Amino acid sequence: MAEEYTPEIFTLTDEDGTEHEFELMDVMEENGTVYYALVPYFEDPESMIEEDTELVVLKIAEENGEEYLATIDNDEEYERIGNMFIQRISEMLEGETEED
């Protein structure tokens, strides 16, 4: 019997105050920093396939004792972590296809 997938959804507010929903794809720690890989969330999975979705990579930052998800301003760091997530997610998806 197949397990029903329930995505972990994050509602993030951009600098203009607009809320956007994202689905968590993966989390990893690298050199003491925790990174999140997210994609825009669509209730209808077909919509996600039809849209040109991009992987959003954020990291945990802390201010005044409060943790929050922050953008990665360093281009090299963003590329390196983004590529690591793409590799990890590709391997996860390949494993799911082989199990089907």
N, C-alpha and C positions, 0 to 999 in steps of 0.2 A: 504494500500500500504506500503510495507516494505521500510524502509530507507536504503540507500546505506551506508555501513560502509567505512569510510576513516581513515585509521590508522595514528597516529602521529608518524613520523619516526625521529629518532635521528641518526646521523652519528658520531660515537665516534672513536677517534684515540687511539690505545693502546701504550704502552711504546716503541714498536718497530717501531712506525710510520705507522702501518697498520690500515686502516679504516674499520670499521664494522658498519653495519646498525642494529638498534634495534627498535622494536615497543614498544611504551609506553603502559603499561597495567594499571597502577594506580599511583597516587601521594597522599601522605599523610604527615601531619605534626605531629610530636611527640616531645614533650618537646622542642619546638622552632626550631627544625631541620626539613627541608623538605627532604623527601625521594622519590625516583623514583623506580618503579618496571618496568623492561624492559625484553623483550625476543628477541632473534635474529629474524630479519625480513626476511621473505620469500615472494616473490611476489605471489607464488603459495601456497595457504593455505594447500594443500595436503602435500607439502614438510615439512611444520611445524609439521604436525601430524606424518610424517614418521621419522623426526629427533628426537633425544633425547635432546629436548631443556630444558635449565635450566633458572630459573628466576634469573635475574641479579638485585641486589639491590644496588643503589648508593645514595649518599646524596649530597645536595648542600653545597659547600664550597666556601670560598671567599679568594682571595689573591689580594692585591693591588687594592681593590675596584671592582675587576672582579669576577663574580660568575661562577662556573664550577661544573660539576658532578665529584665527587670523590668516590673512593672505601672506604668501611668501614673496617678499620683495626682491630677493636675490635671484636673478635669472638662472645662474648655475645650479643653485640649490633646487629651484623649482623643476628644472629639466631633469636633474639627477633623480629626485624623489618621484617625479611623474613617470619617468621611464621604469623605475623599480615597481611602481604600482601597476603599470601596464603589463609588465612581465608577470607579476603575481596574479593579476586578474585573468590574464590569458591562460595561465596554467590551471587556475581554478575552473575556468569554463571548459577547457580541454578535458579535465577530469570528470566533469559532469556529463559531457557528451559520451565519454567512454563507458560510463556507468549505465546510460540509457539503453 
